[in-house]
């Protein structure tokens, strides 16, 4: 099993997550104030009870019994009101920030797409925007406030006990807070950190593998690989279960250590109080007030001591989210760059390597003018698809030039480049919407006639109209209601509908029969006079419409005469 480590320390993750509060910081401050006052009111219920007992056994107390009862009831009512506003503020911030984080993650994915996302498991990304983000809700709603509240309440109790009762009892309270609120969590965190990271890593891995299994269930059945896949799913499930048990066991041990520490300090506080009374340094009434104040103040520090169990998962989730948000895209968007009205493309001495060592493309030179169909052939893995991606600037070139109308691709505004150039890949993704909605991704303002015209050119109109709901037919999750060829032709229709001046086609007829291939090639030939088309295919019949053909072999390109 791969070892998982946090790239950042817990403190750095917490600081980074807190910085995301931004303009919501004032609501968090309100939550801390309400929480602190609320807990003081909760302590006031028992504390005024202790004051009443002190008065009953003869201590000098300025308050009347009626006032004591009134303050006790008032503290109880205020506790409820303040608790409500504290929780409301915390959850308001949490859910607002969850929406902001999801938006930030989508924005980061948009920048990383498509180059860096090709190597990421989709299940892992789904786990991040669902379970990881939900885990962070615990941090914002149940972590930041408790830490601040514990500090404020503990300081208030130390000062109250010191000035009103005795500084020896205040010192005991101070040591108790340090041990329960700092030492115990640090000891627990050291053990829980590793198990929490392992759990989140295994959870993400299982999620990704299981999603892949669901997506590929048809191929698993057809290849009679169900048993092997089931065995692996069960194996990964067992690993996840073991990590869950380890994490729960460590969490339980940490909780037990906290409870033991609280019990010991309660006994120590009571013993110190008795010693002070025995030595006439404190009256019994004052001792009761001081001991009750200390006893009732452990709630916030216990909450802090319990945090490592949640924080280990929070840190692991936060680290993964922050890693994504800080990850640099393969290329940066060009904003306010040069704009073009595509006329021609020229590639000069282009060299590219994914890993910086092995060149996938070596000294590539080619050109395409408006009104031409350019064919590119080569064996699988020769770099044909990589070349098309380079034309769209998915990756940064190592050397050489890619010029549109004589302008280097790195200087062209990214949005303008994507308006001028469209690529249809070997696999077309369809959203779980209607066919019409999937087509309108290319041109949201397209008329029905334009939709149908594009689909006719892609030889998919007749198929769509044969469906019960026509263009309003839902394609189903992951497009599983359509065949690979039908999805590919819808992808081609998108390209026609978008109307870009340069169309890049990566094996556009690989999943269609010869009749439909002929219809598609006829449509491409008819579009030839209006735009440039670069066609990658291994079929000789597809290359028949090309004006010029290039062959890529061993990363180098040759024009076939």
Secondary structure, 3 states (H helix, E strand, C coil): CCCCCCCCCHHHHHHHHHHCCHHHHHHHHHHHHHHHHHHHHHHHHHHHHHHHHHHHCCCCCCCCHHHHHHHHHHHHHHHHHHHHHHHHHHHHHHHHHHHHHHHHHHHHHHHHCCCHHHHCCHHHHHHHHHHHHHHHHHHHHHCHHHHHHHHHHHHHHHHHHHHHHCHHHHHHHHHHHHHHHHHHHHHHHHHHHHHHHHHHHHHHHHHHHHHHHHHCHHHHHHCCCHHHHHHHHHHHHHHHHHHHHHHHHHHHHHHHHHHHHHHHHHHHHHHHHHHHHHCCCCCHHHHHHHHHHHHCCHHHHHHHHCHHHHHHHHHHHHHHHHHHHHCCCCCCCCCCCECCCCCEEEEEEEEEECCCCCEEEEEEEEEEECCCEEEEECCCCCCHHHHHHHHCCCCCCCEEEEEECCEEHHHECHHHHHHHEEEECCCCCCCCCEHHHHHHCCCCCCCHHHHHHHHHHCCCHHHHHHCCCHHHCECCHHHCCCCHHHHHHHHHHHHHHHCCCEEEEECCCCCCCHHHHHHHHHHHHHHHHHCEEEEECCCHHHHCCCCEEEEEECCEEEEEC
